[in-house]
Amino acid sequence: MLGIIGGSGIYRLAAGEAFEAIDLETPFGRPSAPVVRGAIGGTPVAFIPRHGQGHRFSPSNVPYRANIYALKALGATHVVSISAVGSLRDDLPPRSLIVPDQIIDRTVLRPRTFFDGEIVAHVGLADPYCDSLRERLVEAAGQAGQPIRQGGTYLCIEGPQFSTRAESRLFRSWGASVIGMTAMPEARLAREAELCYATLALVTDYDVWHEVEADVSVDVVLGHLRANSAAAADIVRALGGLGLPERACSCGRALDDAIMTDLTTVSEEDRRRPGLIGARQLGVAE
């Protein structure tokens, strides 16, 4: 099953088959909105609008853990995050599409692990995005006739404010390609949940470093986002038709060597606290 997390301006799923809304509770609270489940091109899908219907959750307050948990609970194996971003490069103008392969995390306020009790897990995050899912997204974009950039670094800030001009110039000097507010902790949590995860980033502005283009604002973002949303819908439909890649990657085994805690010292209640997350490794029934 393909999980889709829709970012700013993406509050509904592309046209598909037999959609139903599922309202559920997780051990980490309720997701941003009821999960919409159905199929696109024969591929089962589950969709969550990251910021909720009507855009009610700021980037810092999105229930990231509940969203990822809900998708896994409904059977998702792969997750595509659709995200509005600012460009930090001249060659990525507004309305560009990019599938990044790296992240720099500058967030500071968000819970970033499912294991916040008596269990310590250190998953590998050297490559935060799943290569096979990224490649399939690029293939889907080509089939949909949508030019797309493969590779690049997503710099994730806390928000909800946009960057200062000095910050924007600093981030450019680091070699980052785009800037956004939601890739983290989503990528961290998807890895802990042993899901394949990739981002389809929609460029809406040049942040505030550009000397010619208008500085980023909500009006600027929304204007370009409307055009980008149509392109994203085309790519999602193509992805549904292509189907998901086989899980030959290591994402589905991310927790196998990650748990450091001596589980003989942990109560069954504490082992059950993360629910489905790590159930196999913790020796509890899923």
ChimeraX attribute file (.defattr): number of C-alpha atoms within 10 A of each C-alpha:
attribute: neighborCount
match mode: 1-to-1
recipient: residues
	/A:1	21
	/A:2	26
	/A:3	29
	/A:4	26
	/A:5	26
	/A:6	24
	/A:7	23
	/A:8	21
	/A:9	21
	/A:10	26
	/A:11	19
	/A:12	14
	/A:13	21
	/A:14	18
	/A:15	15
	/A:16	17
	/A:17	15
	/A:18	10
	/A:19	17
	/A:20	12
	/A:21	14
	/A:22	14
	/A:23	12
	/A:24	15
	/A:25	13
	/A:26	17
	/A:27	15
	/A:28	18
	/A:29	15
	/A:30	18
	/A:31	26
	/A:32	22
	/A:33	20
	/A:34	20
	/A:35	25
	/A:36	21
	/A:37	24
	/A:38	20
	/A:39	20
	/A:40	23
	/A:41	17
	/A:42	13
	/A:43	18
	/A:44	19
	/A:45	27
	/A:46	26
	/A:47	26
	/A:48	29
	/A:49	27
	/A:50	30
	/A:51	26
	/A:52	21
	/A:53	16
	/A:54	10
	/A:55	15
	/A:56	12
	/A:57	14
	/A:58	16
	/A:59	24
	/A:60	20
	/A:61	14
	/A:62	18
	/A:63	23
	/A:64	29
	/A:65	25
	/A:66	21
	/A:67	29
	/A:68	26
	/A:69	26
	/A:70	29
	/A:71	28
	/A:72	23
	/A:73	16
	/A:74	16
	/A:75	14
	/A:76	20
	/A:77	21
	/A:78	25
	/A:79	27
	/A:80	20
	/A:81	22
	/A:82	27
	/A:83	25
	/A:84	30
	/A:85	32
	/A:86	26
	/A:87	29
	/A:88	28
	/A:89	16
	/A:90	10
	/A:91	9
	/A:92	19
	/A:93	16
	/A:94	22
	/A:95	23
	/A:96	21
	/A:97	24
	/A:98	24
	/A:99	23
	/A:100	21
	/A:101	18
	/A:102	18
	/A:103	23
	/A:104	16
	/A:105	16
	/A:106	13
	/A:107	19
	/A:108	10
	/A:109	9
	/A:110	16
	/A:111	16
	/A:112	18
	/A:113	21
	/A:114	23
	/A:115	19
	/A:116	13
	/A:117	11
	/A:118	13
	/A:119	19
	/A:120	15
	/A:121	18
	/A:122	14
	/A:123	19
	/A:124	15
	/A:125	14
	/A:126	8
	/A:127	11
	/A:128	22
	/A:129	23
	/A:130	22
	/A:131	16
	/A:132	17
	/A:133	22
	/A:134	23
	/A:135	15
	/A:136	18
	/A:137	26
	/A:138	21
	/A:139	18
	/A:140	22
	/A:141	24
	/A:142	14
	/A:143	17
	/A:144	18
	/A:145	13
	/A:146	16
	/A:147	14
	/A:148	18
	/A:149	15
	/A:150	15
	/A:151	13
	/A:152	16
	/A:153	19
	/A:154	30
	/A:155	27
	/A:156	21
	/A:157	22
	/A:158	20
	/A:159	15
	/A:160	12
	/A:161	9
	/A:162	20
	/A:163	19
	/A:164	12
	/A:165	14
	/A:166	10
	/A:167	13
	/A:168	19
	/A:169	16
	/A:170	13
	/A:171	19
	/A:172	17
	/A:173	10
	/A:174	11
	/A:175	14
	/A:176	20
	/A:177	24
	/A:178	28
	/A:179	29
	/A:180	24
	/A:181	25
	/A:182	29
	/A:183	25
	/A:184	27
	/A:185	20
	/A:186	22
	/A:187	27
	/A:188	21
	/A:189	24
	/A:190	29
	/A:191	26
	/A:192	27
	/A:193	25
	/A:194	22
	/A:195	25
	/A:196	28
	/A:197	27
	/A:198	28
	/A:199	24
	/A:200	26
	/A:201	28
	/A:202	29
	/A:203	27
	/A:204	29
	/A:205	31
	/A:206	27
	/A:207	27
	/A:208	23
	/A:209	23
	/A:210	18
	/A:211	8
	/A:212	8
	/A:213	13
	/A:214	13
	/A:215	15
	/A:216	18
	/A:217	13
	/A:218	10
	/A:219	9
	/A:220	15
	/A:221	22
	/A:222	16
	/A:223	14
	/A:224	18
	/A:225	25
	/A:226	14
	/A:227	13
	/A:228	23
	/A:229	22
	/A:230	12
	/A:231	20
	/A:232	24
	/A:233	18
	/A:234	19
	/A:235	24
	/A:236	24
	/A:237	21
	/A:238	22
	/A:239	23
	/A:240	20
	/A:241	15
	/A:242	17
	/A:243	17
	/A:244	18
	/A:245	15
	/A:246	8
	/A:247	15
	/A:248	8
	/A:249	14
	/A:250	14
	/A:251	23
	/A:252	17
	/A:253	17
	/A:254	20
	/A:255	23
	/A:256	15
	/A:257	12
	/A:258	16
	/A:259	17
	/A:260	10
	/A:261	12
	/A:262	9
	/A:263	16
	/A:264	7
	/A:265	9
	/A:266	14
	/A:267	10
	/A:268	13
	/A:269	9
	/A:270	16
	/A:271	21
	/A:272	18
	/A:273	18
	/A:274	21
	/A:275	18
	/A:276	19
	/A:277	22
	/A:278	25
	/A:279	16
	/A:280	12
	/A:281	15
	/A:282	20
	/A:283	12
	/A:284	14
	/A:285	9
	/A:286	11
